[in-house]
Amino acid sequence: MNSKSIKGNSPAEIKQALSKCRAEGFTPTLAVVILTNIENIEALQSLFDSNSIAIFGISTSQKFSDQGMESDDIVVLLMDMNPSHFKIVLNEYEKSSPYEAGHKAGETGKNSFANPGFIISPIDFSMSGEEMVRGLTDAAGYDANVMGGVAGNPADFSGIIFTNELSTKSGLLVLVIDQDKIAINGLAVSGWKPVGTDKIVTKSEGIWIYTIDNEPALNVIKRFLGDEMVNSDIQREGLIPSDLGYPLQFRRANGSPMMRPVLFWNTDNLAIMVGGQVKEGESFRFSLPPDFDAIETVVKSTQTIKEKLMPDADALIVFSCIGRLGSFGPMISTEIEGMAATWNIPMVGFFSLGEFGKLDEGQCECHGTTVSWVALKEL
């Protein structure tokens, strides 16, 4: 399978780049489209549809490619994957719950291929990623290969996912791949180092934590991290966005921690909102400030898969948490460049509002402050 990444600030520039590809003998059938200006969507749908290219489309505020961070409005990964080896599904939440949308996608995968793999991108941050993954794996199987990231703009959680004919502000976009024809390998990796003793969630509901060790959650966070690290604007009242760059590391049975970033404070009841559902009785540790070791852990994960499972790959798609961009700053380029250099193949990615993938040999899960990446290789 051949692939190429192209970019431009307008549909006209993308059309020009696509025409150049076709003139060189490359005939793509699939486009992973990542853009910021949603007004360009209709023109891109028309362009790719007229060229018989299926669209897996995502809107976001920050994107990158194998050439590094991209300022261009539109970045596209083109692949000439056999159309019989993949299927694109878009299920809206307005007509079903996240669980039902995921279950429907899993059923589509199982009905389409004997061994389906899933690359996913939901939109609408308020919907439960855990429930969506549970629905998908209930239908497709506990060990289903699922990787992806939540689309949207972190400033207001707005955005659109789209295909050739459809688009929605609240739904689930799925690229289903026949893994008997196209190998997909990837992991969800964080690299954050834990610090301190275990803390126990003693009262929670969904993504809200009310008490930790029977104390108001916000008070515990402030005591251990300091007022200045929690939020310089904490004197405000009500619901306040968190600028805390260090995720909480929740323990899992197999030892690999689950990262949950703190997203909002509520000064009225001293609760905190985290990026994923938390159950009472779960324990976590704080994270140390990020360093190059965290970046090296992510890059090393691609190198390990290359050495053990996939010596060659045709394309790479990366979903990196927007929190990593804020925490690492300019260092994030080292992470992007390191992943791109592993196979030295076309790559696209964006900074997501939540990630999906396997931390190890277990089940796909919903994460925060991680990098979920997937490499594809035609068999």
Buried (B, 14 or more C-beta within 10 A) or exposed (E): BBBBBBBBBBBEBBBEBBEEBEEEEBEBBBBBBBBBEBEBBEBBBEBBBEBEBBBBBBBBBBBBBBBEBBEBBBBBBBBBBBEEBBBBBBBBBEEBBBBBBBBBBBBBBBEBBEBBBBBBBBBBBEBBBBBBBBBBBBBBBEEBBBBBBBBBBBEEEBBBBBBBEBBBBBBBBBBBBBBEBBBBBBBBBBBBBBEEEEBEBBBBEEBBBBBBEEEBBBEBBBEBBEEEBBBEEBEEEEEBEBEBBBBBBBBBEEEBBBBBBBBBBBBEEBBBBBBBBBEEEBBBBBBBEBEEEBBBBBBBBBBEBBEEEBEEBBBBBBBBBBBBBBBBEEBBBBBBBBBBBBBEBBBBBBBBBBBBBBBEEEBBBBBBBBBBBBBBBBE
